[in-house]
Amino acid sequence: MRCVDLFAGCGGLSLGFQNAGFDIVAAYDRWPAAVNIYRENFDHPVYEADLYQDDVVEQIGSYKPDIIIGGPPCQDFSIAGARNRGERANLTVRFAKIIALIKPKWFVMENVYNIERMDVLPEAVEIFEKAGYGLTRRVLNASLCGVPQIRRRFILVGHLGDKDDFLGELLDSRLADKQMTVRDYLGDKLGTQYYYLHPRNFQRRGIFTIDEPAVTVRGTNRPIPPSYKRHHADKADTSEGVRALTYKERSYLQTFPEEFEFVGSKTDIEQAIGNAVPVKLAEYVAKCITDYTGS
């Protein structure tokens, strides 16, 4: 299927769908840093563009996509930020309107799980339903979908003319029986048993072992503060060879492959990695779609 990726970021969703056999023909994102990383890793065109512009919608339609995928920026729904509706929330509605205008056979929208609490989701769903799409919605835990990371993501899949929850059985039946650990995915590639991921606040632990799934990889990465006090749930003491992960190692937790190139400033790279859809999670959804269609 011909596929266009909107709000593509650095390409996690694109790469997962490409790995599953989809033909990615174009991608769009407004953030120059993400576009530069994307361009470094894919042969098809990627456009730095504002998706509110009508001429961009015409251009997307000219690619005649069978499927449009995308993760509208979600900070307004994130537990890390304010839970109010702002401009970024409106991008979810904009995504729905683009789908309704172009009417590809399929679409996939990805977002943080908190979107289910927001009034913007029913608004987007109403647009999809009026355009004729049957809808399947799930909150998937990436650690059950081939990703060594506890990352819950909202997935909405639309198929023109189909019944609701058409893809539910496939999405549910293929979940793993247990969460994937870092060791399951990387073996001893990190060269350390314990590592540090900077917590959202110091009520949470920061030191983890590779024999568990990672917590959600965020867009910030810091070394262990000299003043860090051991949390009761930490898996080791800072004196036991614990270190922060490099951005490349953090990209592994997002299931980007070794050969994926990250360019730009360290701050931008860290943000792009934290914002990305895990590649294997995208691949999981994509393979369910291809098997549903029998292709």
FENJODA-V813882 format. One record per run of one state. SS is the DSSP state (@ for helix, = for strand, . for the rest). FROM is the first residue (numbers start at 1). TO is the last residue. Records with the same first field share a line. If there is no record, write none. Layout:
# FENJODA-V813882
SS: FROM-TO / FROM-TO
This chain:
# FENJODA-V813882
.: 1-1 / 7-11 / 20-22 / 30-31 / 42-44 / 49-53 / 63-66 / 71-74 / 78-86 / 103-105 / 118-118 / 131-132 / 145-148 / 150-151 / 161-167 / 174-181 / 187-193 / 197-206 / 210-213 / 215-242 / 245-246 / 254-265 / 276-278 / 294-295
=: 2-6 / 23-29 / 45-48 / 67-70 / 106-112 / 133-141 / 149-149 / 152-160 / 194-196 / 207-209 / 214-214 / 243-244
@: 12-19 / 32-41 / 54-62 / 75-77 / 87-102 / 113-117 / 119-130 / 142-144 / 168-173 / 182-186 / 247-253 / 266-275 / 279-293
